[in-house]
Amino acid sequence: MDILGVKPETWFPVITLILGAVAKGFGDRLSDARKTKAEKEARREQRLDAVQLRRVEFQRSTLLDLQNAMQKLARATGKASHEDTMAFRQTGEWGKNLVSEEADTGSLEGHTSINILRVRVSDNYIRAVAEKFSRACSRHVHCKSEAESDACINEMFKYMQELNERIGEILRTLDKLEDEALHDY
């Protein structure tokens, strides 16, 4: 079958060449689109992993700072309790002395740090117990007797123990998450 007077031996290879080139171009375009999509998805996954790692590090840092702030507040509260006990032994009156500047400053800094850090923690239990811990330390100031002061100190240590245990659990979990994320790379 001649087309416009051109024999099939001439036009058929030309047409198949053109069709082959068009099909190759179309195939390359699809392949490039799939490759681009896969690369875009890989970059997105890397960004998500990086965000997750930053969140893990932020929580770890916050929890460690919270533990330090608790230690500082516990130390200041213990110092104030000791000062009250020593004054009581000398005067026979409870809660009439002024605490030292070291205990007062330590208490203020500890409470301030705990309040700032507590709201950054993602774990509801830690936030609730940190609040109870802080309140137990605050109540110490208003104690009317040595027995009441000792009860506040014991309550403070109970909450501190709970917090340290829960923070340890969370830190171990964060370590596992970080290890998993790093092994994915």
Buried (B, 14 or more C-beta within 10 A) or exposed (E): EEEEEEEEEEBEEEEEEEEEEEEEEEEEEEEEEEEEEEEEEEEEEEEEBEEBBEEBEEBBEBBEBBBEBBEBBBBBBBBBBBBBBEBBEEEEEBBEBEBBEEBBEBBEBBBEBBEEBBEBBEBEEBBEBBBBBBBBBBBBBEBEEBEBBBBBBEBBBBBBEBBEEBBEEBBEEBEEBBEEBEEEE
